[in-house]
Structure formats: structure tokens, C-alpha cells
Amino acid sequence: MRIPFASEKHANIAKQVIDVDRELQPEVVKRTLTVEGNTLVATFTTLTVRLARLTSNAFLENVDLVVRTIGEFGEDAERGAPSTSR
């Protein structure tokens, strides 16, 4: 899976955040995350198609959360200003 971000910095933030959570079944699901420019690249190896679907869905939910968090707090946090977009 290739997930584009607005910048390489945001892609690296996403990688670092998602990398902290290990797979629940590491013996049957292998995940590799890398960053290529502003793109987060996720590679999965699973034993079944069902596991691939479940793993992909969980990964995309994590990406969605990271993207929304960066959108809400990213630039303001870098400047040290409180977020006002509520």
C-alpha cells in the first residue's frame, strides 16, 4: 500500500506512530513500513486473504487517525500555538 502525505515529514510521523503498534499475531502477519519521499509504503505478508483484509483495514484506520491528528494539531503544534479550528 502506498499512502501519500503532504510532506516527507508527515509521512515519517505516520511511520513512527504506526510502527509503535506491533501486529497482534506476528507469527502470521508481517508488516514493513518505509518512507519514500512523501509516501508511506506499507507491505504486508499474511497467511490468508482474510488476514490481509483485516490487517489492511486496521492499518488504514490507523492512517486515518494519524492524518486527522496531523490536520488538527500538526502546524499549530510546530509553531507552539493552540489549535483554533474547532
Long-range contacts (C-beta under 8 A, 24 or more apart in sequence): 1-41, 1-42, 1-43, 1-44, 1-56, 1-59, 1-60, 2-39, 2-40, 2-41, 2-42, 3-39, 3-40, 3-41, 3-42, 3-63, 4-38, 4-39, 5-38, 5-39, 5-40, 5-67, 6-38, 7-38, 8-35, 8-37, 8-38, 10-38, 10-70, 10-74, 11-35, 11-37, 11-38, 11-39, 11-40, 13-66, 13-70, 13-74, 14-40, 14-63, 14-66, 14-67, 14-70, 15-40, 17-62, 17-66, 18-59, 18-62, 18-63, 18-66, 21-62, 23-55, 25-51, 29-55, 31-55, 31-59
